[in-house]
Amino acid sequence: MKKRTLTLLEIMIVIFLITLITGTIGYSMRGTLDKGRAFKTEQAREQLYDLLLMCLAENAKATVDDIARNPLNYLKNSGVAKNPNALLQDGWRHDFLIMPKGKSDFSIVSEEYDRYIARTQKDSSTTNANAKDDEDSL
């Protein structure tokens, strides 16, 4: 019986196919990871908002401005948050921007989340425009 060995060309083709498949999976995973980060950001923002309102209600001397300037201190002192440092970050691990809004309200913003929403809206409007063009050509 004759023993068959792999040629260099066959090995290179297999490596190319593995690379191609890995690249395709990696590209499709990026969108999924961004969706997960956006969801985490939405949930963290809601939780942070509720906890900051609790801190405001518990501390009679605290003002919205004080809590917005130093939320970490108030969250640590309240003892409600398990990991206050992580709670102050969005899904992309950037700090939330916490701004006072009136005398008893906060505005919590994530710049990365806003960029993600703008990007997805732009992509969906482009997709909708392309779909409309396709329908018109039929």
N, C-alpha and C positions, 0 to 999 in steps of 0.2 A: 504494500500500500504506500502511496506517495503522500508525504507530509506537505500540507499547503500552508504557506506563511502569508501574512498580510503585507501588502506593498505599502510604500510610503504614501502613494496617492490615495489608497483606500483609507488609511489612517487620517490623512488631511481632510478627506471628505466627511468622515465621522466627526472630527473636531469642528468643522465648519457647521454641520447640522446641529450639533449640541449648542454651539454659540448662537446660532440663529434662533433656536427654540428658547434659550435662556433670555435673549434680548427681547423677544416678543412677550414672554411672560413678565419680565421686569417692567416693560413699558405699560402693560395693562394693569399691573399692580400699583403703579404710581397714582392713578386715578382713584383706586380703591383706598389707598392709604390717605389721600387727601380728603376723601369723604369721611373716613374715620376720624381724622383730626378735626374736621369741621363739626362733626357730631359731638366729639369730646369738648370742643370749645363752647358749643351751645349749652351743653349740660353744665359745664364748669361755670359759665357766666351766670346761669340761673341760680346755681347753688351759692356762688359768691355773693350775688345780689341779696339773696335771702339771709345769708349769714351776716352781711354788713348791716342790714336792717335790724337784725337781732342785736348786734353790738350797739347800734344806735339806741334801741329801746332799753337795753340793760344799763347803759351808762347815761345817767341823767345829765352829767356835765359835758359829755362828748357832743360835738357838733358834726354835721355832715362834712364840713371842711377838714376837721381834725382826722376823721376816719379815712377820708379820701387821701390825705397826705401820708398817713402811716397805717395802712390797713393790716399789715403784718403784725404789728404790736397789738392791735385790738383783737385780731383773730387768735393770737397766742394766749392773750389774757382771758378770752372767753372760754377757752378749753373745749369748744364744740368741734373745731376742725382738727382732724387727725394729723394732717400734714399741711399746715397753712402755706408753706413755701410753694408746694406743688399746686395748691388751689389758686394761687395768684398768677398762674401761667396758663396760656391757651394750649391747644393741641400741638402747636408747632414749638412749644417751650419758650415762647416770648411772653414777657409780662403784660398783663392786662393794663389798660389805661383806665384809671378810676377817677371820675370827675364828679364833683358835687352838682346836683341838679335841684335847685330850690333849697328849702330848709329841711326837707325830710326824704330826699330821694337821691339816687346815684345813677350815673351813666357809666356803664362798663363796656369798653371798646377793645376789640382785638384787631390790630392793623392787618395781620396775616389773614384773619378770617374775612375781613372786608375785601382784601385782594382776591381771595379764593372765590367769594360770591361774585365779584365783578368779572373774574375770568370765566366762571361757569355761565353767567348770564350772557357774556360776549360769545362764548362757544355755542350756547343754545340758540342765540339769535342768528348766528351764522348758519347753524344747522337748519333752522327753520326757513331761512332765506333760500338755502340751497334746495330744500324740499319743495318750496313754493316754485322755484325755477323749474325743477323737474316736472312738477304737475302742469305748469304752464306749457312746457314743451310737448306734453302729450296731447 
